[in-house]
Amino acid sequence: MFRKNHFILCAMFLAFQSLFAQIYNTEVEAKIDLSSNGEFFEITGFANNKTFSNRSLHYVLDVIRTENGNTSNNKQEGDFVLASQEKRALSTTSVNSNDKNRVIILLLIYDEENNILGKDRIAMNEVDNDNKFKKDILENNELSDDLNRGGEDGIGLLRGIVVENTITKPGRDFFRLYDQKYRDKKINGEKIVTIDEVLALGTNTKIQLKVDSDIIFQFFVNPRADYIDDMVDYAIQKTDLYFRQLERNRNLVKKY
């Protein structure tokens, strides 16, 4: 009986850890502001240090565009130091206001240990009220929180995001196939999936598949098409298992 109760308590502890890990924007807040000149939406990412100490941080501002099932992204990133209680503009980019494709604007702020502290997301051309969404931007030159974030914690709309930082053609091929299969399988994970390609032994590179900052699968890159296909299948299995386990942990918390 003791062992059973001990197991339940451990499982609940791990599940609570996972849930608490999803609390963002409490120490450092990430926020995306949009404005329009009629032809383009200007996108600016901001960081706001809510603590009473200076923070060394890293940001990624990513514009992810999906057209005919193919995904491309325009990524800006950099390191910076944010003083106590300081709010700063990090980077600016733009998108065409007449673009009819699905566009996701994502801002992530990491600490020195690569943990996500702040994040914000805006989605265009994927919701029923998108015409009203764009009209409000054009008329008011800004977005209201209820339109662009859809909830107090800003996390509900962060499902199904896959971003990449690859440096070779095989790495890009892996990302393209993985992203396509991820959507075909309708995994729609509640955490951000990142595909990083890093230098390994000699001139070789290695793919690291991460969910938030957790590496769930990695392998050395080989340009053979059949090898890339196999790695995509393994990666999708690992991803699906990760999110299923996350859901089981949450259900366990609700049950007990």
VOVOTOR-34591 format. One record per residue (C-alpha): x, y, z; residue number from 1; residue in three letters. Coordinates in nm, 4 decimals. Each point is the difference from the previous one (the first is absolute). Last residue first. Example, Ala and Ser with C-alpha at 12.3 -4.5 7.8 and 13.67 -1.06 7.14 Angstrom:
2
+----------+----------+----------+-----+---------+
|        u |        v |        w | num | residuo |
+----------+----------+----------+-----+---------+
|   1.3670 |  -0.1060 |   0.7140 |   2 |     SER |
|  -0.1370 |  -0.3440 |   0.0660 |   1 |     ALA |
+----------+----------+----------+-----+---------+
END
This chain:
256
+----------+----------+----------+-----+---------+
|        u |        v |        w | num | residuo |
+----------+----------+----------+-----+---------+
|  -0.6491 |   1.2857 |  -0.7469 | 256 |     TYR |
|  -0.1820 |  -0.0354 |  -0.3282 | 255 |     LYS |
|   0.0851 |   0.3464 |  -0.1277 | 254 |     LYS |
|   0.3724 |  -0.0537 |   0.0662 | 253 |     VAL |
|  -0.0111 |  -0.3369 |  -0.1734 | 252 |     LEU |
|  -0.1727 |   0.1587 |  -0.2995 | 251 |     ASN |
|   0.2852 |   0.2492 |  -0.0274 | 250 |     ARG |
|   0.2609 |  -0.2737 |   0.0148 | 249 |     ASN |
|  -0.1820 |  -0.1950 |  -0.2707 | 248 |     ARG |
|  -0.0090 |   0.3114 |  -0.2212 | 247 |     GLU |
|   0.3746 |   0.0524 |   0.0350 | 246 |     LEU |
|   0.0559 |  -0.3678 |  -0.0761 | 245 |     GLN |
|  -0.2002 |   0.0381 |  -0.3218 | 244 |     ARG |
|   0.2035 |   0.3099 |  -0.0863 | 243 |     PHE |
|   0.3322 |  -0.1821 |   0.0381 | 242 |     TYR |
|  -0.1206 |  -0.3153 |  -0.1776 | 241 |     LEU |
|  -0.1103 |   0.2027 |  -0.3046 | 240 |     ASP |
|   0.3363 |   0.1746 |  -0.0130 | 239 |     THR |
|   0.1999 |  -0.3219 |   0.0336 | 238 |     LYS |
|  -0.2057 |  -0.1673 |  -0.2734 | 237 |     GLN |
|   0.0387 |   0.3061 |  -0.2248 | 236 |     ILE |
|   0.3764 |  -0.0058 |   0.0544 | 235 |     ALA |
|   0.0258 |  -0.3693 |  -0.0869 | 234 |     TYR |
|  -0.1972 |   0.0541 |  -0.3237 | 233 |     ASP |
|   0.2089 |   0.3068 |  -0.0917 | 232 |     VAL |
|   0.3179 |  -0.1960 |   0.0665 | 231 |     MET |
|  -0.1147 |  -0.2740 |  -0.2393 | 230 |     ASP |
|  -0.0758 |   0.2535 |  -0.2751 | 229 |     ASP |
|   0.3397 |   0.1684 |   0.0489 | 228 |     ILE |
|   0.1707 |  -0.3406 |  -0.0355 | 227 |     TYR |
|  -0.1971 |  -0.0767 |  -0.3174 | 226 |     ASP |
|   0.1041 |   0.3365 |  -0.1484 | 225 |     ALA |
|   0.3707 |  -0.0505 |   0.0672 | 224 |     ARG |
|   0.1549 |   0.3287 |   0.1246 | 223 |     PRO |
|   0.1059 |  -0.1394 |   0.3398 | 222 |     ASN |
|  -0.0392 |   0.2216 |   0.3044 | 221 |     VAL |
|   0.0987 |  -0.1330 |   0.3405 | 220 |     PHE |
|  -0.2995 |  -0.0664 |   0.2259 | 219 |     PHE |
|  -0.2074 |   0.1556 |   0.2756 | 218 |     GLN |
|  -0.3319 |  -0.0653 |   0.1756 | 217 |     PHE |
|  -0.1875 |   0.1349 |   0.3048 | 216 |     ILE |
|   0.2270 |   0.2955 |   0.0821 | 215 |     ILE |
|  -0.1904 |   0.1998 |   0.2638 | 214 |     ASP |
|   0.0299 |   0.3824 |  -0.0290 | 213 |     SER |
|  -0.3542 |   0.0620 |  -0.1302 | 212 |     ASP |
|  -0.0583 |  -0.3264 |  -0.1827 | 211 |     VAL |
|   0.3289 |  -0.0625 |  -0.1726 | 210 |     LYS |
|   0.1131 |  -0.2022 |  -0.3017 | 209 |     LEU |
|   0.3773 |   0.0227 |  -0.0353 | 208 |     GLN |
|   0.1488 |  -0.0623 |  -0.3443 | 207 |     ILE |
|   0.3750 |  -0.0563 |  -0.0144 | 206 |     LYS |
|   0.2606 |   0.1332 |  -0.2360 | 205 |     THR |
|   0.3202 |  -0.1468 |  -0.1373 | 204 |     ASN |
|   0.3053 |   0.2096 |  -0.0887 | 203 |     THR |
|   0.2136 |  -0.1556 |   0.2700 | 202 |     GLY |
|  -0.2249 |  -0.1439 |   0.2694 | 201 |     LEU |
|  -0.3163 |   0.2041 |   0.0632 | 200 |     ALA |
|  -0.1176 |   0.3426 |  -0.1167 | 199 |     LEU |
|  -0.3627 |   0.0727 |   0.0852 | 198 |     VAL |
|  -0.3331 |  -0.0334 |  -0.1822 | 197 |     GLU |
|  -0.2944 |   0.1026 |   0.2166 | 196 |     ASP |
|  -0.3587 |  -0.1141 |  -0.0535 | 195 |     ILE |
|  -0.2277 |   0.1708 |   0.2515 | 194 |     THR |
|  -0.3432 |  -0.1194 |   0.1133 | 193 |     VAL |
|  -0.2046 |   0.2556 |   0.1933 | 192 |     ILE |
|  -0.2335 |  -0.1378 |   0.2631 | 191 |     LYS |
|  -0.3712 |  -0.0787 |  -0.0241 | 190 |     GLU |
|   0.0548 |  -0.2599 |  -0.2693 | 189 |     GLY |
|  -0.2265 |  -0.0060 |  -0.3067 | 188 |     ASN |
|   0.0733 |  -0.3667 |  -0.0770 | 187 |     ILE |
|  -0.2259 |   0.0098 |  -0.3063 | 186 |     LYS |
|   0.1871 |  -0.2931 |  -0.1607 | 185 |     LYS |
|   0.0028 |   0.1888 |  -0.3323 | 184 |     ASP |
|   0.1182 |   0.3112 |   0.1851 | 183 |     ARG |
|   0.3005 |  -0.1710 |   0.1584 | 182 |     TYR |
|   0.0566 |  -0.1832 |  -0.3307 | 181 |     LYS |
|   0.0411 |   0.3287 |  -0.1876 | 180 |     GLN |
|   0.2175 |   0.1559 |   0.2710 | 179 |     ASP |
|   0.2224 |  -0.3097 |   0.0108 | 178 |     TYR |
|   0.0381 |  -0.0064 |  -0.3776 | 177 |     LEU |
|   0.0960 |   0.3697 |  -0.0192 | 176 |     ARG |
|   0.2243 |  -0.0175 |   0.3082 | 175 |     PHE |
|   0.1872 |  -0.3060 |  -0.1297 | 174 |     PHE |
|   0.0480 |   0.1609 |  -0.3418 | 173 |     ASP |
|   0.1334 |   0.3146 |   0.1704 | 172 |     ARG |
|   0.2545 |  -0.2085 |   0.1892 | 171 |     GLY |
|   0.0913 |  -0.1891 |  -0.3167 | 170 |     PRO |
|   0.0525 |   0.3416 |  -0.1703 | 169 |     LYS |
|   0.2278 |   0.1260 |   0.2774 | 168 |     THR |
|  -0.0215 |   0.2689 |   0.2724 | 167 |     ILE |
|  -0.3227 |  -0.0671 |   0.1894 | 166 |     THR |
|  -0.1704 |   0.2143 |   0.2644 | 165 |     ASN |
|  -0.3592 |  -0.1123 |  -0.0039 | 164 |     GLU |
|  -0.3423 |   0.0767 |   0.1420 | 163 |     VAL |
|  -0.3020 |  -0.2256 |   0.0513 | 162 |     VAL |
|  -0.3135 |   0.1500 |   0.1593 | 161 |     ILE |
|  -0.3105 |  -0.2179 |   0.0329 | 160 |     GLY |
|  -0.1533 |   0.1585 |   0.3057 | 159 |     ARG |
|   0.0962 |   0.3462 |   0.1214 | 158 |     LEU |
|  -0.3556 |   0.1315 |  -0.0173 | 157 |     LEU |
|  -0.0922 |  -0.1314 |   0.3466 | 156 |     GLY |
|   0.3141 |   0.1419 |   0.1562 | 155 |     ILE |
|  -0.0779 |   0.3735 |   0.0184 | 154 |     GLY |
|  -0.0631 |  -0.0236 |   0.3754 | 153 |     ASP |
|  -0.3034 |   0.2249 |   0.0046 | 152 |     GLU |
|  -0.1564 |  -0.1314 |  -0.3177 | 151 |     GLY |
|  -0.0511 |   0.0540 |  -0.3725 | 150 |     GLY |
|   0.3330 |   0.1610 |  -0.0811 | 149 |     ARG |
|  -0.0511 |   0.2246 |  -0.2997 | 148 |     ASN |
|  -0.3634 |   0.0983 |   0.0251 | 147 |     LEU |
|  -0.0514 |   0.0143 |   0.3770 | 146 |     ASP |
|   0.3311 |   0.1833 |   0.0433 | 145 |     ASP |
|  -0.0994 |   0.2908 |  -0.2246 | 144 |     SER |
|   0.2180 |   0.0556 |  -0.3029 | 143 |     LEU |
|   0.1381 |   0.3329 |  -0.1212 | 142 |     GLU |
|  -0.0333 |   0.2596 |  -0.2748 | 141 |     ASN |
|  -0.3621 |   0.0557 |   0.1067 | 140 |     ASN |
|  -0.1652 |  -0.0086 |  -0.3435 | 139 |     GLU |
|   0.2472 |  -0.2200 |  -0.1868 | 138 |     LEU |
|   0.0585 |  -0.2363 |   0.2921 | 137 |     ILE |
|  -0.3718 |  -0.0239 |   0.0750 | 136 |     ASP |
|  -0.0754 |  -0.0829 |  -0.3641 | 135 |     LYS |
|   0.2629 |  -0.2762 |   0.0015 | 134 |     LYS |
|  -0.1592 |  -0.1793 |   0.2957 | 133 |     PHE |
|  -0.3522 |   0.0675 |  -0.1313 | 132 |     LYS |
|   0.0982 |  -0.1800 |  -0.3190 | 131 |     ASN |
|   0.1664 |  -0.2727 |   0.2082 | 130 |     ASP |
|  -0.3106 |  -0.0681 |   0.2070 | 129 |     ASN |
|  -0.0281 |  -0.3599 |  -0.1129 | 128 |     ASP |
|   0.3590 |  -0.0812 |   0.0922 | 127 |     VAL |
|   0.2988 |  -0.1230 |  -0.2036 | 126 |     GLU |
|   0.0953 |   0.2924 |  -0.2191 | 125 |     ASN |
|   0.2319 |   0.1605 |   0.2569 | 124 |     MET |
|   0.1373 |  -0.1402 |   0.3234 | 123 |     ALA |
|   0.1717 |   0.2066 |   0.2716 | 122 |     ILE |
|   0.2254 |  -0.1582 |   0.2585 | 121 |     ARG |
|   0.1732 |   0.1047 |   0.3204 | 120 |     ASP |
|   0.2684 |  -0.1567 |   0.2116 | 119 |     LYS |
|   0.1989 |   0.0680 |   0.3145 | 118 |     GLY |
|   0.2332 |  -0.1937 |   0.2276 | 117 |     LEU |
|   0.0967 |  -0.2874 |  -0.2309 | 116 |     ILE |
|   0.2938 |  -0.1917 |   0.1452 | 115 |     ASN |
|   0.3241 |   0.0118 |  -0.2013 | 114 |     ASN |
|   0.2237 |   0.0017 |   0.3101 | 113 |     GLU |
|   0.0884 |   0.3688 |  -0.0495 | 112 |     GLU |
|  -0.3691 |   0.0965 |  -0.0078 | 111 |     ASP |
|  -0.2205 |  -0.0229 |  -0.3082 | 110 |     TYR |
|  -0.2519 |   0.2403 |  -0.1564 | 109 |     ILE |
|  -0.2308 |  -0.1271 |  -0.2737 | 108 |     LEU |
|  -0.2028 |   0.2075 |  -0.2478 | 107 |     LEU |
|  -0.2196 |  -0.1696 |  -0.2583 | 106 |     LEU |
|  -0.1852 |   0.1438 |  -0.2970 | 105 |     ILE |
|  -0.2099 |  -0.2606 |  -0.1797 | 104 |     ILE |
|  -0.1108 |   0.0542 |  -0.3586 | 103 |     VAL |
|  -0.2575 |  -0.2131 |  -0.1829 | 102 |     ARG |
|  -0.0209 |   0.1191 |  -0.3593 | 101 |     ASN |
|  -0.2209 |   0.2811 |  -0.1293 | 100 |     LYS |
|   0.2767 |   0.2642 |  -0.0036 |  99 |     ASP |
|  -0.1635 |   0.3382 |  -0.0640 |  98 |     ASN |
|   0.1524 |   0.1637 |   0.3108 |  97 |     SER |
|   0.3486 |  -0.0901 |  -0.1227 |  96 |     ASN |
|   0.2203 |  -0.0928 |   0.2946 |  95 |     VAL |
|   0.2525 |   0.2090 |   0.1946 |  94 |     SER |
|   0.3057 |  -0.0179 |   0.2259 |  93 |     THR |
|   0.1189 |   0.1740 |   0.3161 |  92 |     THR |
|   0.2327 |  -0.1135 |   0.2766 |  91 |     SER |
|   0.0555 |   0.0248 |   0.3737 |  90 |     LEU |
|  -0.2013 |   0.2964 |   0.1280 |  89 |     ALA |
|   0.0761 |   0.0417 |   0.3693 |  88 |     ARG |
|  -0.1829 |   0.0098 |   0.3321 |  87 |     LYS |
|   0.2173 |   0.0434 |   0.3095 |  86 |     GLU |
|  -0.1165 |  -0.0889 |   0.3519 |  85 |     GLN |
|   0.3522 |  -0.1230 |   0.0894 |  84 |     SER |
|   0.2369 |   0.0301 |  -0.2930 |  83 |     ALA |
|  -0.0232 |  -0.2240 |  -0.3052 |  82 |     LEU |
|   0.3204 |  -0.1417 |  -0.1459 |  81 |     VAL |
|  -0.0085 |  -0.1198 |  -0.3610 |  80 |     PHE |
|   0.0718 |  -0.2984 |  -0.2234 |  79 |     ASP |
|  -0.1429 |  -0.0246 |  -0.3508 |  78 |     GLY |
|  -0.2642 |  -0.1387 |  -0.2312 |  77 |     GLU |
|  -0.1849 |   0.0689 |  -0.3252 |  76 |     GLN |
|  -0.1760 |  -0.2796 |  -0.1861 |  75 |     LYS |
|  -0.1909 |   0.0076 |  -0.3283 |  74 |     ASN |
|  -0.1785 |  -0.3306 |  -0.0412 |  73 |     ASN |
|  -0.1207 |  -0.2266 |  -0.2746 |  72 |     SER |
|  -0.2608 |  -0.2761 |   0.0107 |  71 |     THR |
|  -0.1391 |  -0.1930 |  -0.2956 |  70 |     ASN |
|  -0.3557 |  -0.1389 |   0.0124 |  69 |     GLY |
|  -0.1247 |   0.2202 |  -0.2830 |  68 |     ASN |
|   0.1401 |   0.3114 |   0.1728 |  67 |     GLU |
|   0.0927 |   0.0142 |   0.3685 |  66 |     THR |
|   0.1871 |   0.3019 |   0.1389 |  65 |     ARG |
|   0.1913 |   0.0112 |   0.3283 |  64 |     ILE |
|   0.1240 |   0.3409 |   0.1184 |  63 |     VAL |
|   0.2507 |  -0.0603 |   0.2810 |  62 |     ASP |
|   0.1334 |   0.2388 |   0.2620 |  61 |     LEU |
|   0.2566 |  -0.1883 |   0.2107 |  60 |     VAL |
|   0.1409 |   0.1581 |   0.3158 |  59 |     TYR |
|   0.2959 |  -0.0692 |   0.2291 |  58 |     HIS |
|   0.0390 |   0.1272 |   0.3549 |  57 |     LEU |
|   0.2396 |   0.1269 |   0.2660 |  56 |     SER |
|  -0.2193 |   0.1450 |   0.2757 |  55 |     ARG |
|   0.0531 |   0.2987 |   0.2300 |  54 |     ASN |
|  -0.1723 |  -0.0275 |   0.3376 |  53 |     SER |
|  -0.3215 |   0.1332 |   0.1511 |  52 |     PHE |
|  -0.2336 |  -0.2157 |  -0.2107 |  51 |     THR |
|  -0.2672 |   0.0943 |  -0.2535 |  50 |     LYS |
|   0.2422 |   0.0225 |  -0.2931 |  49 |     ASN |
|  -0.2101 |   0.0910 |  -0.3065 |  48 |     ASN |
|   0.1026 |  -0.1235 |  -0.3439 |  47 |     ALA |
|  -0.1524 |   0.1363 |  -0.3207 |  46 |     PHE |
|  -0.0326 |  -0.1380 |  -0.3533 |  45 |     GLY |
|  -0.1039 |   0.2362 |  -0.2778 |  44 |     THR |
|  -0.2024 |  -0.1006 |  -0.3056 |  43 |     ILE |
|  -0.0936 |   0.2519 |  -0.2690 |  42 |     GLU |
|  -0.3031 |  -0.1119 |  -0.1971 |  41 |     PHE |
|   0.0383 |   0.1094 |  -0.3596 |  40 |     PHE |
|  -0.2082 |   0.1708 |  -0.2690 |  39 |     GLU |
|  -0.2398 |   0.2075 |   0.2117 |  38 |     GLY |
|   0.2691 |   0.1597 |   0.2189 |  37 |     ASN |
|  -0.0629 |  -0.2528 |   0.2731 |  36 |     SER |
|   0.1023 |  -0.0580 |   0.3612 |  35 |     SER |
|   0.0619 |  -0.3188 |   0.1895 |  34 |     LEU |
|   0.1487 |  -0.0500 |   0.3467 |  33 |     ASP |
|   0.1364 |  -0.3340 |   0.1201 |  32 |     ILE |
|   0.0578 |  -0.0519 |   0.3717 |  31 |     LYS |
|   0.2443 |  -0.2070 |   0.2025 |  30 |     ALA |
|  -0.0077 |   0.0405 |   0.3774 |  29 |     GLU |
|   0.2949 |  -0.0770 |   0.2247 |  28 |     VAL |
|  -0.0688 |  -0.1199 |   0.3533 |  27 |     GLU |
|  -0.3639 |  -0.1120 |  -0.0301 |  26 |     THR |
|  -0.0156 |  -0.0194 |  -0.3796 |  25 |     ASN |
|  -0.0286 |  -0.3796 |  -0.0026 |  24 |     TYR |
|  -0.1658 |  -0.2635 |   0.2144 |  23 |     ILE |
|   0.0359 |  -0.3225 |  -0.2026 |  22 |     GLN |
|   0.2661 |  -0.1435 |   0.2337 |  21 |     ALA |
|  -0.2657 |  -0.0004 |   0.2747 |  20 |     PHE |
|  -0.1909 |  -0.2640 |  -0.1933 |  19 |     LEU |
|   0.3016 |  -0.2249 |  -0.0512 |  18 |     SER |
|   0.1024 |   0.0295 |   0.3642 |  17 |     GLN |
|  -0.3562 |  -0.0823 |   0.1039 |  16 |     PHE |
|   0.0213 |  -0.3145 |  -0.2115 |  15 |     ALA |
|   0.3308 |  -0.1017 |   0.1546 |  14 |     LEU |
|  -0.1398 |   0.0480 |   0.3502 |  13 |     PHE |
|  -0.3179 |  -0.1905 |  -0.0856 |  12 |     MET |
|   0.2030 |  -0.2921 |  -0.1308 |  11 |     ALA |
|   0.2169 |  -0.0011 |   0.3121 |  10 |     CYS |
|  -0.3076 |   0.0102 |   0.2259 |   9 |     LEU |
|  -0.1643 |  -0.2846 |  -0.1922 |   8 |     ILE |
|   0.3159 |  -0.2132 |   0.0179 |   7 |     PHE |
|   0.0330 |   0.0575 |   0.3742 |   6 |     HIS |
|  -0.3638 |  -0.0932 |   0.0497 |   5 |     ASN |
|   0.0576 |  -0.3276 |  -0.1852 |   4 |     LYS |
|   0.3237 |  -0.0711 |   0.1859 |   3 |     ARG |
|  -0.1653 |   0.0658 |   0.3363 |   2 |     PHE |
|  -0.2846 |  -0.2382 |  -0.0852 |   1 |     MET |
+----------+----------+----------+-----+---------+
END
